[in-house]
Amino acid sequence: MNAALPHSIPEYLDQLRAALAGADPALVQDALYDAEEYLRAELAENPSRTEAEVIASVAGSYGAPNEVADIYRDTEVKVQSALRPPQPVRRETALGRFFGVAADPRTYGALFYSVLALATGTFYFTWVTTGISLSVGLAVLIIGIPFAVLFLGSVRVLSLVEGRIVEVMLGERMPRRPLYSARGRTVWEGIKDMFTDPRTWSTLLYMFAMLPLGITYFTLIVTLLSTALACIAVPLLLGFGAFDNWYIDHWDVGGDWLHPWQMPLVFIAGVALLFGTLHLARGIGRMHGAIAKNLLVKSAQFA
């Protein structure tokens, strides 16, 4: 049985949230934001009508909360199916699965994200550290609260930007709309909501954590990739005589670096390390996607 038609925008949004129970938190955030924008635009165009009258009139065009929820669920399935990269052929053998990681498009997105995370992590950490320091330092002045509010607002914008990066590179569904917040409240109520919203603090935690995570991801991937590629390239170059007659401090590189029987073993070790690094990058992508979802999105569903 359908619920009674709501008489106000907050009631409509509460029913929509309830109808989307169990859906991806990022989808819930987008749906609430879109619905509020549409309903408030309709209310602004009909100032002579009450909220209940406006909601009743748009129920046929925009839909009742349960109908909108069904539309969002169906649309999400279609969009995700269209955006999902081609899935690699499932391999039955352990060896096939080990080498098959190279055919997974998400592997390379995760690999690039692991390297990019050092730059983004440094920026996020610097921004948050500077913002918090200035907010605390200016707290004794009249501009302290406005500055803190602007700073927290900028952090929410950065979380949306980071969410788009995570979704594109790691394949984790993230919000495409800002966090829904009830309107028609006083400025002080809005400030209180921002400071009491769990997502505000979980987002700050994420920004702080991105620096050590970025350093770890970058160091692991770059070190392992460099080692793997060196182990693959050196035996090949030695085999083709690329280092013949090279001397470093009277050390005969071409003659003493590797014995002929060692070169195949080094090459095989390099190939194994290369594909092992790709698996590690894919694992980092999955793990970081879960971290981003929990810290940047999940608490938002309770806002």
C-alpha positions as CSV (number, residue, x, y, z in Angstrom):
1,M,0.0,0.0,0.0
2,N,1.3,3.5,-0.9
3,A,2.0,5.9,1.9
4,A,-0.2,9.0,2.3
5,L,1.0,11.8,0.1
6,P,3.2,14.1,2.2
7,H,2.1,17.7,3.0
8,S,5.5,19.3,3.1
9,I,8.9,19.1,1.4
10,P,10.7,17.6,4.5
11,E,7.9,15.0,4.7
12,Y,8.3,14.2,1.0
13,L,12.1,13.8,1.5
14,D,11.7,11.6,4.6
15,Q,9.3,9.3,2.6
16,L,11.7,9.2,-0.3
17,R,14.6,8.3,2.0
18,A,12.5,5.5,3.6
19,A,11.5,4.2,0.1
20,L,15.2,4.1,-0.9
21,A,16.2,2.1,2.3
22,G,18.9,-0.4,1.4
23,A,20.0,1.5,-1.8
24,D,23.5,2.7,-2.3
25,P,24.1,5.7,0.0
26,A,25.5,7.7,-2.9
27,L,22.2,7.1,-4.8
28,V,20.2,8.2,-1.8
29,Q,22.1,11.4,-1.5
30,D,21.6,12.2,-5.2
31,A,17.9,11.4,-5.1
32,L,17.3,13.6,-2.1
33,Y,19.1,16.5,-3.6
34,D,17.3,16.3,-6.9
35,A,13.9,16.0,-5.3
36,E,14.5,19.0,-3.1
37,E,15.7,21.1,-5.9
38,Y,12.7,20.2,-8.1
39,L,10.1,20.7,-5.3
40,R,11.5,24.0,-4.2
41,A,11.6,25.3,-7.8
42,E,8.0,24.4,-8.1
43,L,7.1,26.1,-4.8
44,A,9.0,29.3,-5.9
45,E,7.0,29.4,-9.2
46,N,3.7,29.1,-7.3
47,P,4.0,31.4,-4.3
48,S,0.3,31.6,-3.8
49,R,-0.1,27.9,-3.2
50,T,0.8,25.9,0.0
51,E,3.5,23.2,0.1
52,A,0.8,20.6,0.3
53,E,-0.9,21.9,-2.8
54,V,2.3,22.1,-4.8
55,I,3.3,18.6,-3.8
56,A,-0.1,17.2,-4.7
57,S,0.1,19.0,-8.1
58,V,3.6,17.7,-9.0
59,A,2.9,14.1,-7.8
60,G,1.6,13.3,-11.2
61,S,4.6,14.8,-13.1
62,Y,7.6,14.2,-10.7
63,G,6.0,11.3,-8.9
64,A,5.2,10.2,-5.3
65,P,8.2,9.3,-3.1
66,N,7.8,5.5,-3.7
67,E,7.5,6.0,-7.5
68,V,10.6,8.3,-7.6
69,A,12.5,5.7,-5.6
70,D,11.6,3.0,-8.1
71,I,12.7,5.2,-11.0
72,Y,16.0,6.0,-9.4
73,R,16.7,2.3,-8.7
74,D,15.9,1.3,-12.3
75,T,17.9,4.2,-13.8
76,E,20.9,3.4,-11.6
77,V,20.9,-0.2,-12.8
78,K,20.9,1.0,-16.5
79,V,23.5,3.7,-15.9
80,Q,25.9,1.3,-14.1
81,S,25.4,-1.3,-16.8
82,A,26.3,1.2,-19.5
83,L,29.3,2.6,-17.6
84,R,30.7,-0.7,-16.4
85,P,33.9,-1.6,-18.3
86,P,34.0,-4.8,-20.3
87,Q,34.6,-7.7,-17.9
88,P,37.6,-9.9,-18.6
89,V,37.0,-13.5,-19.4
90,R,36.7,-15.5,-16.2
91,R,39.6,-17.9,-16.0
92,E,39.3,-21.2,-14.2
93,T,42.9,-22.0,-13.4
94,A,45.0,-20.2,-10.8
95,L,47.6,-19.3,-13.4
96,G,45.0,-17.9,-15.6
97,R,43.6,-15.7,-12.8
98,F,47.0,-14.5,-11.9
99,F,47.9,-13.3,-15.4
100,G,44.3,-12.3,-16.2
101,V,44.5,-9.2,-14.0
102,A,46.2,-7.5,-16.9
103,A,42.9,-7.7,-18.8
104,D,40.9,-6.0,-16.1
105,P,40.4,-2.2,-17.0
106,R,40.0,-1.4,-13.3
107,T,43.5,-2.6,-12.7
108,Y,45.0,0.4,-14.6
109,G,42.6,2.9,-13.0
110,A,43.7,1.6,-9.6
111,L,47.3,1.7,-10.6
112,F,47.1,5.4,-11.8
113,Y,45.1,6.3,-8.6
114,S,47.8,4.8,-6.4
115,V,50.3,7.1,-8.0
116,L,48.0,10.1,-8.1
117,A,47.1,9.7,-4.4
118,L,50.4,11.2,-3.4
119,A,49.6,14.5,-5.0
120,T,45.9,14.6,-4.0
121,G,46.8,13.4,-0.5
122,T,49.4,16.1,0.0
123,F,46.9,18.8,-1.2
124,Y,44.0,17.5,1.0
125,F,46.2,17.3,4.1
126,T,47.7,20.8,3.5
127,W,44.2,22.3,2.9
128,V,42.6,20.7,6.0
129,T,45.6,21.4,8.3
130,T,45.7,25.0,7.2
131,G,42.0,25.5,7.4
132,I,41.7,24.0,10.9
133,S,44.7,26.0,12.1
134,L,43.2,29.3,10.8
135,S,39.7,28.4,12.1
136,V,41.1,27.8,15.6
137,G,43.3,30.9,15.5
138,L,40.5,33.1,14.3
139,A,37.9,31.7,16.8
140,V,38.5,34.6,19.2
141,L,37.6,37.1,16.4
142,I,34.3,37.9,14.9
143,I,35.3,36.4,11.5
144,G,36.2,33.1,13.2
145,I,32.8,31.4,12.7
146,P,32.2,32.6,9.1
147,F,35.7,31.4,8.2
148,A,35.1,28.0,9.8
149,V,31.8,27.6,8.0
150,L,33.4,28.5,4.6
151,F,36.3,26.1,5.3
152,L,33.9,23.2,6.1
153,G,31.9,24.1,3.0
154,S,35.1,23.9,0.9
155,V,35.9,20.5,2.4
156,R,32.5,19.3,1.2
157,V,33.2,20.5,-2.3
158,L,36.6,18.7,-2.2
159,S,34.8,15.5,-1.1
160,L,32.6,15.7,-4.2
161,V,35.7,16.2,-6.4
162,E,37.4,13.3,-4.7
163,G,34.3,11.2,-5.1
164,R,34.3,11.7,-8.9
165,I,38.0,10.7,-9.0
166,V,37.3,7.6,-7.0
167,E,34.2,6.6,-9.1
168,V,36.0,7.1,-12.4
169,M,39.3,5.4,-11.5
170,L,38.2,2.8,-8.9
171,G,34.7,2.1,-10.0
172,E,33.1,2.8,-6.6
173,R,29.7,4.5,-6.9
174,M,30.0,8.0,-5.3
175,P,27.6,11.0,-5.0
176,R,27.1,13.2,-8.0
177,R,25.1,15.8,-6.1
178,P,25.9,17.8,-2.9
179,L,24.7,16.5,0.5
180,Y,21.0,17.2,1.1
181,S,20.3,19.6,3.9
182,A,16.9,20.8,5.1
183,R,16.3,24.4,4.0
184,G,14.1,27.1,5.6
185,R,16.2,26.9,8.8
186,T,18.0,29.8,10.5
187,V,21.7,30.5,9.8
188,W,22.6,29.3,13.3
189,E,20.6,26.1,12.8
190,G,22.5,25.5,9.6
191,I,25.8,26.1,11.3
192,K,24.8,23.7,14.1
193,D,23.8,21.1,11.5
194,M,27.2,21.4,9.8
195,F,29.1,20.9,13.0
196,T,27.0,18.1,14.3
197,D,26.8,16.2,11.0
198,P,29.0,13.0,11.3
199,R,30.0,13.3,7.7
200,T,31.8,16.6,8.3
201,W,34.2,15.0,10.7
202,S,34.5,11.7,8.7
203,T,35.4,13.8,5.6
204,L,38.1,15.7,7.6
205,L,39.4,12.3,8.8
206,Y,39.5,11.1,5.2
207,M,41.5,14.2,4.1
208,F,44.0,13.7,6.9
209,A,44.4,10.0,6.1
210,M,45.0,10.6,2.4
211,L,48.5,11.8,3.0
212,P,49.8,8.7,4.7
213,L,47.7,6.5,2.4
214,G,49.0,8.4,-0.6
215,I,52.6,8.0,0.5
216,T,52.1,4.3,1.1
217,Y,50.3,3.6,-2.2
218,F,52.9,5.6,-4.2
219,T,55.9,4.1,-2.5
220,L,54.6,0.5,-2.9
221,I,53.6,0.8,-6.5
222,V,56.5,2.8,-7.8
223,T,59.1,0.7,-5.9
224,L,57.6,-2.7,-7.0
225,L,57.0,-1.6,-10.6
226,S,60.5,-0.2,-10.9
227,T,62.0,-3.4,-9.5
228,A,59.8,-5.6,-11.7
229,L,60.6,-3.7,-14.9
230,A,64.3,-3.7,-14.1
231,C,64.3,-7.5,-13.5
232,I,62.6,-7.9,-16.9
233,A,64.7,-5.5,-18.9
234,V,68.2,-6.2,-17.6
235,P,68.4,-9.8,-18.7
236,L,67.0,-8.9,-22.1
237,L,69.5,-6.1,-22.5
238,L,72.4,-8.3,-21.3
239,G,71.3,-10.9,-23.8
240,F,71.5,-8.5,-26.6
241,G,74.9,-7.2,-25.4
242,A,73.7,-3.8,-24.5
243,F,76.1,-3.5,-21.6
244,D,79.2,-4.9,-23.4
245,N,82.3,-2.9,-22.6
246,W,80.6,-0.9,-19.8
247,Y,82.9,-0.2,-16.9
248,I,82.0,1.5,-13.7
249,D,85.0,2.0,-11.3
250,H,86.8,-0.8,-13.0
251,W,83.9,-3.2,-12.7
252,D,83.0,-5.1,-15.8
253,V,79.3,-4.6,-15.9
254,G,78.6,-6.8,-18.9
255,G,80.8,-9.6,-17.7
256,D,80.1,-9.8,-14.0
257,W,76.6,-8.4,-13.4
258,L,74.7,-11.6,-14.1
259,H,75.8,-15.0,-15.0
260,P,74.0,-16.6,-18.0
261,W,72.2,-19.1,-15.9
262,Q,70.8,-16.4,-13.6
263,M,69.3,-14.3,-16.4
264,P,66.2,-16.5,-17.0
265,L,65.5,-16.7,-13.2
266,V,65.7,-12.9,-12.9
267,F,63.4,-12.4,-15.9
268,I,60.8,-14.8,-14.5
269,A,61.0,-13.2,-11.1
270,G,60.4,-9.8,-12.8
271,V,57.4,-11.0,-14.7
272,A,55.9,-12.6,-11.5
273,L,56.6,-9.3,-9.5
274,L,55.0,-7.2,-12.3
275,F,51.7,-9.2,-12.3
276,G,51.8,-9.4,-8.5
277,T,52.1,-5.6,-8.4
278,L,49.0,-5.4,-10.7
279,H,47.1,-7.5,-8.2
280,L,48.3,-5.3,-5.4
281,A,47.1,-2.2,-7.2
282,R,43.7,-3.8,-7.8
283,G,43.4,-4.7,-4.2
284,I,44.4,-1.2,-3.2
285,G,41.7,0.1,-5.5
286,R,39.0,-2.0,-3.9
287,M,40.2,-1.2,-0.3
288,H,40.4,2.5,-1.0
289,G,37.0,2.6,-2.7
290,A,35.5,1.1,0.5
291,I,37.3,3.6,2.7
292,A,36.0,6.5,0.5
293,K,32.5,5.2,0.6
294,N,32.4,4.8,4.3
295,L,34.0,8.1,5.2
296,L,32.7,10.4,2.4
297,V,29.2,9.0,1.9
298,K,27.7,6.5,4.3
299,S,27.2,8.8,7.3
300,A,25.4,11.2,4.8
301,Q,22.4,8.9,4.6
302,F,21.6,9.7,8.2
303,A,21.7,13.5,7.7
